[in-house]
Amino acid sequence: MKRRRHKKIIELIENFDIETQDELADRLHQEGFQATQATISRDIRELKLSKVPGKGGRQKYALLNHQEHQMEEKYVGILKEAFVSMDCAQNILVIKTVAGMAMAVGAALDKIGWKEIVGCIAGDDTIMCVIRTAEDTKTVMEELDKIVG
């Protein structure tokens, strides 16, 4: 749901001059999305939206790093397509992938830039991720589950 909402927010700010969170909330509501002000504020931060000059001296939201966002979506696509399973031992996360895709998934994990992941080593169908702490490993596994689920 969050990914669909983010995609819709990007679509809305590209097609309309949206100056405030209230305007964005109204547009989302018209498109069938229910979102609180807190959710919209969080979405704006996560999407790294910025205010830029619009028409008539007004400000509007814009996605300044649109290319970066498109790349992140590609990495998520790689994760979804190649992921098979995962397991952990303390702060080591082992991810199984489709044959030949481990390096691509490892690179995608590195590029997504989760602060919990120290680094990844990939073979043909297996990735070993070193995670900062055992608790962080649980967090990463939950996030991966959301992506590939």
C-alpha positions in Angstrom: 0.0 0.0 0.0 2.8 2.4 0.9 4.6 1.8 -2.4 1.3 2.5 -4.3 0.7 5.6 -2.3 4.3 6.8 -3.0 3.9 6.2 -6.7 0.6 8.1 -6.6 2.2 11.0 -4.7 5.0 11.2 -7.4 2.3 11.2 -10.1 0.3 13.9 -8.4 3.2 16.3 -7.8 4.4 15.8 -11.4 0.9 16.7 -12.8 -0.3 19.3 -10.3 1.3 22.3 -8.5 0.8 21.0 -4.9 1.9 23.5 -2.3 0.8 22.1 1.0 0.4 18.8 2.8 -3.4 19.5 3.0 -3.5 19.9 -0.8 -1.6 16.6 -1.2 -4.0 14.9 1.3 -7.0 16.1 -0.7 -5.6 14.9 -4.0 -4.8 11.5 -2.5 -8.3 11.2 -1.0 -9.7 12.0 -4.5 -7.6 9.1 -5.8 -9.0 6.7 -3.1 -6.1 6.8 -0.7 -6.7 7.4 3.0 -3.7 9.0 4.7 -3.3 11.0 7.9 -1.2 14.2 8.0 1.5 12.2 9.9 1.6 9.6 7.1 1.9 12.3 4.4 4.6 14.1 6.3 6.5 10.8 6.6 6.0 10.1 2.9 7.4 13.5 2.0 10.5 12.8 4.0 10.9 9.2 2.6 10.5 10.4 -1.0 12.8 13.3 -0.2 10.4 15.8 -1.8 11.5 19.4 -1.9 9.7 22.7 -2.3 10.6 24.5 -5.5 9.3 27.7 -7.1 6.0 27.3 -8.9 3.7 29.6 -10.9 2.8 33.0 -9.5 5.4 33.0 -6.8 3.9 29.9 -5.1 5.9 27.0 -3.9 5.3 23.4 -5.0 6.5 19.9 -4.1 9.0 18.3 -6.5 11.0 15.1 -6.6 14.5 16.4 -7.2 16.0 13.0 -7.1 13.6 11.3 -9.5 16.3 9.3 -11.3 17.5 8.0 -7.9 14.0 7.0 -7.0 13.6 5.2 -10.3 16.8 3.3 -9.6 15.6 2.3 -6.1 12.4 0.9 -7.7 14.6 -1.1 -10.1 16.6 -2.5 -7.1 13.3 -3.5 -5.4 12.2 -5.2 -8.6 15.5 -7.2 -8.6 14.9 -8.2 -5.0 11.3 -9.3 -5.8 12.3 -11.3 -8.9 15.4 -13.0 -7.6 14.7 -13.6 -3.9 14.1 -17.2 -2.8 14.6 -17.3 1.0 16.6 -16.0 3.9 17.9 -17.1 7.3 20.1 -15.6 9.9 22.7 -16.4 12.5 23.1 -13.5 14.9 24.2 -10.6 12.8 24.8 -12.6 9.6 22.0 -12.7 7.1 22.1 -15.4 4.4 19.9 -14.8 1.4 19.2 -17.4 -1.3 18.4 -16.2 -4.8 17.5 -17.6 -8.2 20.7 -19.1 -9.8 23.0 -16.5 -11.1 21.3 -13.6 -9.4 23.1 -13.3 -6.1 25.5 -10.6 -7.3 22.6 -8.5 -8.6 20.7 -8.8 -5.4 23.8 -8.0 -3.3 24.4 -4.9 -5.4 20.8 -3.9 -5.0 21.0 -4.2 -1.2 24.2 -2.2 -1.2 22.6 0.5 -3.4 19.4 0.8 -1.4 21.7 1.9 1.4 20.2 0.5 4.6 22.3 1.7 7.4 22.0 -1.7 9.2 23.9 -3.5 6.4 27.6 -3.2 6.7 28.2 -5.1 3.4 27.3 -8.1 1.2 29.3 -10.9 -0.3 27.6 -12.8 -3.2 28.2 -16.0 -5.0 26.0 -17.6 -7.6 22.8 -18.0 -5.6 23.8 -17.1 -2.1 24.5 -13.8 -0.4 26.0 -13.2 3.0 25.1 -9.9 4.5 26.9 -8.6 7.6 24.5 -6.6 9.7 25.5 -4.3 12.5 23.7 -6.1 15.3 21.5 -9.1 15.8 18.5 -6.7 16.5 19.3 -5.0 13.2 19.2 -8.4 11.4 15.6 -8.8 12.5 14.8 -5.3 11.2 16.4 -6.0 7.8 14.6 -9.4 7.6 11.3 -7.7 8.3 11.9 -5.0 5.7 13.0 -7.6 3.1 9.8 -9.6 3.9 7.7 -6.5 3.2 9.5 -6.0 -0.1 9.4 -9.5 -1.4 6.2 -10.6 0.4 
